[in-house]
Structures are given as structure tokens and as C-alpha cells.
Amino acid sequence: MAGYLVSDNRKVTTRRFIEMKQRGEKISMLTSYDYTTAGIVDGAGIDGILIGDSASNVMAGNGTTLPITVDQMIYHAKSVVRAVKRALVVCDMPFGSYQIDRKEGVKNAIRIMKESGCDALKLEGGVEVIDTVKGIIDAGIPVMGHLGLVPQSINKFGTYAVRAQEVLEAEKLISDAKLLEEAGCFAVVLEKIPAKLGKTVSETLKVPTIGIGAGGYTDGQILVIADMLGMSKGFNPRFLRRYCDLSTIMTDAIGQYVSDVKDNTFPNAEESY
């Protein structure tokens, strides 16, 4: 069965991402970290699922993405892969798994791919990690780049504010995007940058750009699943659109269950053997 809004149930590949850009079709992506959620997201017709290192925040309650490990990312990725039939599945390489040197990065990339079964990996950074990106791609692993706000470097920048508002940083971002494309990346995430810059980069590259807080001119969009479903309450950036208030829905349902148990109205005769 094809997705909720999709008539084509063929497996989405990195090549299809590029073809979607070529024909002007926007690319939809969301994060997922577990089997049940990923199955629903895939069934709804999403084009790509990212096992983001945001699992560090969403699933483990950490303040940043930095603590999550390769082992933990593999665990989440394996759970997602088991559920997905159509979407392209991309897994984040966590902090510390590729910044040391090319050899270490390639080794960890191969391990994540072998043990998780995902379709591609995502790395943060431009010229600083380009040698490692090339090594991973040379090993036969598709790579999605990530520029702009790069959460793994939060301690370096000290803020989650909009990036590349100044000319020099914007010029570096464009240069880095070109380097990633030349290295063989099949797509580049642009996070929290001015919409005008997002447009420029998207028009410059032949590979698709996936925006999160980068305006409407990027070739696709991605959001964190818990944010767009309204499961999280305290995170309210301008770029976030909440599509439902799942926190309230779940709280009401659980509250009703508690009440029914306390009142001895659950289970009733029809719910008993």
C-alpha cells in the first residue's frame, strides 16, 4: 500500500532526492527514533526519515545533542529501519564519531551503516570535515551535509541564534555547500539561516537542500517529530509549525484511563474474559 498522500510506493533513494529537485517537487522529511513512530511516519507518505542526534534531547532528556553515542544512534536507527518500507532513512553521525580524523570517521560510518541498515548518513560541517566526508563517500556511503546552525558545535558558538547573517559567514556557508556537493553529498541540510541565503544556496547547488528554519525556497523541509506534533511544550522557534497538540491529547487520554481505573469502570464486563 502506498503512503497516505503518495501513489508511488517505490523505495525512495538518494537518486530520487536529486530527481525530485530536478522536477521541482518539494522533499518532505521528519525525524523518528523508534519503530512505532517511524511506521506511522512512513505510512503517511514522508520522503525521508532522519534518525537525528536530537534523540539525545527528545528521547534521553539531555540538554544538547553532544552526549549521545554511536551505540545509541545505532539502536535508534535499527528500530526505525525495521518499520520503514518507502522513505529514505538517514542517520546522524553523533558528536565525536567523525571529528577526530578521516580514518576514525570512515570506521564509524561503516559500522553505523552495517549495524543499522540505514540508507545514508548525515554529518555537520563544511571545509573542516570535508576530508572525512570524501572518505566516507569513497567507502560507498551516501552522505547528507549539514550547514548553518550546527548543534554539535553549540559550545563553540554559545548560542542557537540564526547563523550566517553577516557577509563573511554567509560567503563561507555558500563555499562549504559547494565543497560538500563537489565531494559527492547527495543533499545538504540548511538550519536556521536567513531565507534569502537559503534561496541562494538552493539555486547554486544541483543537489537538494533541506531546510529547517531556512525559509521556503529550499528544496525540502525537515522538522523534529515531537515538536511538530506538539509533544514538546517549551521549544517555540519561529520556524516551527505545530500540526497538533499531542501533549494535551495524550494527557487527557491518560487522565481518563487513570479515572476509569480508580472508579473501577475499566475493565468492564465486555473487556474481561
N, C-alpha and C positions, 0 to 999 in steps of 0.2 A: 504494500500500500504506500502510495506517495504521501508526502507531508501535507499538513493541513492547508497550506497555501501553495503547494508545489505539485505540478503534474509530472515532473521528471524525477523519478526515484533512483536514477543512476548515482553511484558514489561520487561525491564532489572531490576533485583532485586539485593540486596546486595549478595544474594547467588550466583547469576550468575557472579558477580565480582570475587568471590573466585573460581568458576568453570573455569573462563577464565584463571586465573593464573595457575590452576592445569593442564590445557591442553596447556599452553604456548602461549595463544592468548593475544596479547597486548590490553590494555584498552585505549580507546580514550576519553578525556574529554575536555570541553571548558566551560568558564563562559558565562552566559547570565543573563540579568537583566530585560527584557521586553518581552511582548507577541509576537511581530512580529519577533524579532531576535531568540527567543527560538524555534519558529515554524520552522524556516529555519534550524537552527542547528539540531534539532531533525529529520527533514526530510532528512537531509544529511547523517544520519546514525550514529551519535555520540552515544557512550555508556553511558556517564554520563554528566550531566549539573550541574555546580556549580553556585548557586547564591552567588557569592563571596562578602565579605565585601569590595572588590575592587570597588564595586558600589560607595563607598564613593569618590573614585578618579575619576572613569570613568563617572559616572552619575551626581555627585554633584560638582566635581571640587575641592574637598578637597585635601590637601597636603598629608594626611595619611589616613589610614583606621579607625582611632580612633573615629571620630565624628559620624559615622552612628549609628542609634538607632535600637532597636528591632522592633519598629513600622515600620520604613523604610525598614528593611530587610523583614518583613512580606509582605509589599506592593509589593516589587520586586518579592518575591517568589510566591505570589499568581498570579501575572501576568505571570510568567514563567510556573507555573503548568498548567494553563488554556490551554497553547499551546502544551504541551508535551504529546505524546502518547506512546513513546517507551523508551526513555532514563531514567536512574536513576536520580532523581532530588535531589540534596544535597544542603542544605542551611547553610551558615556560621552563627555561633552564634557570634554576634558582641562584641567588647570590652566592658567589664563591665557587661555582661549578665551572666557570669558564674565564674568569678574570685573571687567573694565575698565569697561565701561558697557553699557547696553542695546543700542545700535547695533552695537557690536563683537560682542556675544553673538549677536544675531539674524543678523548676517552670517555668523559661523562656523557657526551651527546650520544655516542654509540650505545652506552649502557641504557640510557633512558629509552631510546628507540627500541632496542632489543627486548627490554623487560616490560615496557608499557604497551607496545603495539600501536602507538600513535602514528599519525601521518607526517608530522613536521614538528620543528622546534622553533621557539621564539627567544631571541636574545636582545638585551638592551645595549644601546651604544652605537657609535659610528666608527670613526677612524681609530679610536682607542682599542677596539676589539676586532678590527677588520681582518687581521691575520688569522685569528681564531675562526671567524665566520667563514673565511675561504677554506680553512682546513676541514671544517665540518661539512661544507658543501662538497669539497673534494672527496670526502668519505661517502658521498651519495645520500646525504641527509638534507632534505629541503629546510631552508631557514627563512623565517619571517623576522624582519628587523623591527626595531622599536626606538623611536626618537622623540624629542620634546621633553616632557616630564618623564623622567625615568626613575620610578620609585626605589629601585635598588640603590640609587645614589643619593637618597634623601639626606643622609648625614653630611654629604659633600655640599649640597646646595642649601640645606637647612630650611627649606620651605616647599610647600606643594603649590605655590603660585604659578600663574601662567608663564610658560617658558618662551624664549625666542622673541621677546617684544623689542629688544634692541637690535640694531642693524647687524652687528658682528655675530651675535648668536644666531640670528636668522640665516645669515650667509653660511655659517658653519653647518647649520641643520640641512640646508639645501645641498651643500657639498657632501655631507655624510650620507644623505639619501641617495645621491648619485653613486657614491662609493659602494653602498650596500647593493644597489641594483647591478653595478658592474661586477661585483663579487659573485652574483648569482642568486641573491634573495628573490623569492617569488612574490613578496609583498612587504609593506612597511607600515607598522602602526605609528600614528602621529597622535601624541597625547598632550592635551591642554596647551595648545598653541593658538595664535590668532587665526581666525578663519581665512583671512587674506593669504597668509603664509601656507595654510593647508591647501588652498586653491593652487598656489604657485607650485608647490611640490607635486601635487596630483597631476598638474598639467605637464610638469617636467619629466616625470617618470613614465616608463612604459608598463611597469608592474603596478598593481593596485595599491592604493593607500587605504588604510583602515583607521578611521578617526574615533577618538574618544575625547570630546571637548576640543575638536579641531574644526568645527563648522560643518556646513552642509555640502561643501564642494569635494570632499574626499570620496573615494570610490566605494567606500563601505563604512559601516559603523559597528562599534562594539560597546557593550555595557556589562557591568558585573550583575549577574542574575539576581543576587539578593537585593541590590539597590533598585533595579527597575521593577521588581515585584513588590517593593515596599516592605521587605522583611527587616531591613535596617532603617533606623529612625534618625540617627544623629548626623548622617552624611548627606549634605544637601548642596552639592556644587551646581553651578548654573547649567552645566551640560546634561544633568540627569533629568530624565523624564520618568516618573513613576507610573507604571501602567496598571497597577492595582495596589491596594493596601493589604497585602497578605498578612502583615503583622497583626492587624486588627481582626481579620477573618480567622486566623489561627487562634488568637486569644479568645475570641468569642466561642469558637467550637470547643476548645479545651475547657473553657469555663463551663459550658453546657454539660460536657462529659462529667466534670467534677460534681456538678449539681445533681446530675442523674444518679451517680454512684452514691452520693450522700443521701439522696432521697429514696434510695433503693428502687428506682424506676428503671435502672439498667443493671443487669439484663432483665427483660420481661419474659413472659412465658414463651413467646414465639422465638426468642433469642436463646432459649435453653433447650437442652437435649433430654 
